[in-house]
Amino acid sequence: MTEITAARSDLESRVFRIVGEVFGLPIEQVTMQTNHDTVKTWDSLNLINLLMAIEVEFGVSIDPEEATELLSVELIIEVLREKKI
């Protein structure tokens, strides 16, 4: 485990992994600043895939208003923390 990985919370590590898998990124390239402007594959179809993966991984339901906020790794984590994950 690298220092960077060790410093991440379990929530952050899981979100980083999901984002990497959905958007086809090596996990080393996923940061809190990774967002829809910096990832070429962050399109509407993959946003739906991301939403479904997050709901399955964390056992939560994300409503359409919250889904529009999933524009970066940082915002995804914020939405999940609001849900007490």
Secondary structure by P-SEA (a helix, b strand, c coil): cccccccccaaaaaaaaaaaaaaccccccccccccccccccccaaaaaaaaaaaaaaccccccaaaaaacccaaaaaaaaaaacc
